[in-house]
């Protein structure tokens, strides 16, 4: 059988660090970075006799996440001990939630090539993060940093509804966007604030029974997740086609080799010997408490997208892009307050800003300038002060040296040439140098005009008014 005869089934466990001031069960600062073992205390170091106290803000943030993802909110919930031994887990158990999570039975909608698709969420629960092992590059051992131990997490578990790496990418970006909008996390992937465990299995198309799954742990890069799905699904298909069987196991992804490697056999729930956490009381939420949080939720991406389509007449692709990140959306809204041209603003964001971020391998929150500068840039295009080609150069300069776009074009001498006499001189010069293009145009070859305009833009270093340039070329060519 061929690869095309198989269907890939994917489920995700997304771990999101909550941006509370303190950790989940103690008063240690919940701040990224710091010297090793400076953000910890006897509680998060699991010293004998210490007792946890649940941070109420963690519950509030989890409920916000549940409401924003269409989950049911449990009125009665509890914490549980998840027992396993690993050097970065000082208690030898993790305080998590098992059979009574705070949020359950939710869903989010994602955009696919076939249209909108609903991805069901099994649950969202709270838990504490583990410490971090720093491995010596030369294999001489590992050192334990407990700054991260006790950092509050929510774990968002999807049903196995995802089928392609593209759907996974869309799902992860949607989850990230929602959590940014409701301000429960900074979602900084590069700092590990958002990471995912990826469960993958394959089955022959047309069958209902799920195949044996593997779990690739702790991935914190969208690109790496896509590569891991591609590799692991192909590996499983190859094993099955060669008569082998898939082993249920936990894997790690190696970005350099582009391969997954076995870490250990995959545990099931019974292996963790869950039992209720005896040192913490149950969690009881009133209707009033839940309703208060619900009423305080900000405008979410779906609602904002509909508003942009109706109010600003953005095309669906642009509306999807601008609302895909809270940082994009805030930049867009700030820009259109100044320029009043949502179409150009969204196009610049979707094409040029996204391109530059991709080249720099950065996230929207790392954009060094604001919507104010973007709005000013759009106004300069609207007024004919600069051409669209120059606007691309201005944006690149804004990433390197953020300041007023007006100052940039003045300093660089990028102001658009709109003087008809000056442009006509360039037009006549280009026509004189390209007699073949004149013949081609008169023979009905429309591409000749594009070539001539391109030569003129090159001659003026992109500063000629393109509309006027086109008009003058056509006027001269028709003589």
DAHU-V895308 format. One record per pair of residues at least 12 apart in sequence whose ideal C-beta (glycine too) atoms are under 6 Angstrom apart, sorted by the first residue. I is the first residue (numbers start at 0). GAP is how many residues later the second one is. If there is no record, write none. Layout:
I;GAP / I;GAP
//
This chain:
2;234 / 4;200 / 5;196 / 5;231 / 6;196 / 6;198 / 7;155 / 7;194 / 7;225 / 8;151 / 8;192 / 9;152 / 9;158 / 9;190 / 10;147 / 10;149 / 10;188 / 11;146 / 11;184 / 12;142 / 12;144 / 12;184 / 13;142 / 13;161 / 13;182 / 14;138 / 14;140 / 14;180 / 15;138 / 15;163 / 15;169 / 15;178 / 16;134 / 16;136 / 16;168 / 16;176 / 17;40 / 17;43 / 17;134 / 17;166 / 17;167 / 18;166 / 18;167 / 19;35 / 19;37 / 19;132 / 22;127 / 22;128 / 23;31 / 23;34 / 23;104 / 23;126 / 23;128 / 24;27 / 24;125 / 25;15 / 25;17 / 25;18 / 25;124 / 27;12 / 27;13 / 27;16 / 29;121 / 31;159 / 33;113 / 35;109 / 36;108 / 36;109 / 38;108 / 39;106 / 43;105 / 43;106 / 44;45 / 44;101 / 45;44 / 45;45 / 50;228 / 51;227 / 53;226 / 57;68 / 57;94 / 60;123 / 61;40 / 61;64 / 61;92 / 62;230 / 63;118 / 63;120 / 63;229 / 64;59 / 64;89 / 64;119 / 65;37 / 65;58 / 66;227 / 67;110 / 67;114 / 67;232 / 68;37 / 68;39 / 68;52 / 69;36 / 69;37 / 70;32 / 70;35 / 71;32 / 71;33 / 72;30 / 72;217 / 73;28 / 74;210 / 75;208 / 76;23 / 76;25 / 76;206 / 77;22 / 77;198 / 77;204 / 78;16 / 78;198 / 78;201 / 79;16 / 79;17 / 79;18 / 79;194 / 79;196 / 79;197 / 80;12 / 80;194 / 80;196 / 81;12 / 81;14 / 81;190 / 81;192 / 82;189 / 82;190 / 83;188 / 87;42 / 87;43 / 87;45 / 88;41 / 94;33 / 94;182 / 95;31 / 96;28 / 97;176 / 100;22 / 100;24 / 101;23 / 102;21 / 103;19 / 105;15 / 106;13 / 106;14 / 107;66 / 109;60 / 109;61 / 109;64 / 110;59 / 110;209 / 111;55 / 118;39 / 118;42 / 118;52 / 119;39 / 119;41 / 120;37 / 121;35 / 121;37 / 122;34 / 123;30 / 123;32 / 124;30 / 125;28 / 126;26 / 127;22 / 128;19 / 128;22 / 128;24 / 130;13 / 130;15 / 130;17 / 130;18 / 131;13 / 131;16 / 164;61 / 164;64 / 168;53 / 172;151 / 175;18 / 176;124 / 176;147 / 176;148 / 179;146 / 180;117 / 180;119 / 180;145 / 188;31 / 191;28 / 194;23 / 194;25 / 195;23 / 196;18 / 196;20 / 197;18 / 198;14 / 198;16 / 199;14 / 199;32 / 199;33 / 200;12 / 201;31 / 201;34 / 201;35 / 211;34 / 211;36 / 213;35 / 213;37 / 214;35 / 214;51 / 215;12 / 215;35 / 215;37 / 215;44 / 216;33 / 218;34 / 223;31 / 227;25 / 231;28 / 247;18 / 248;13 / 248;16 / 248;17 / 249;13 / 249;14 / 249;16 / 300;22 / 303;19 / 304;14 / 304;18 / 311;30 / 313;32 / 317;28 / 317;32 / 320;29 / 321;24 / 324;39 / 326;37 / 326;38 / 327;36 / 330;40 / 331;13 / 333;37 / 333;38 / 334;36 / 334;39 / 334;40 / 337;37 / 338;36 / 338;39 / 338;40 / 340;37 / 340;41 / 343;34 / 344;33 / 351;40 / 351;43 / 355;43 / 367;34 / 368;29 / 368;33 / 372;25 / 372;32 / 375;29 / 376;14 / 376;17 / 376;28 / 379;25 / 383;34 / 384;31 / 385;23 / 385;30 / 386;29 / 386;79 / 388;73 / 389;24 / 389;72 / 393;14 / 415;47 / 415;49 / 416;43 / 416;46 / 416;47 / 417;47 / 422;41 / 422;45 / 422;46 / 422;49 / 423;48 / 425;30 / 425;33 / 425;34 / 426;45 / 426;46 / 426;49 / 429;22 / 429;25 / 429;26 / 436;14 / 436;15 / 440;36 / 451;21 / 452;16 / 455;13
//
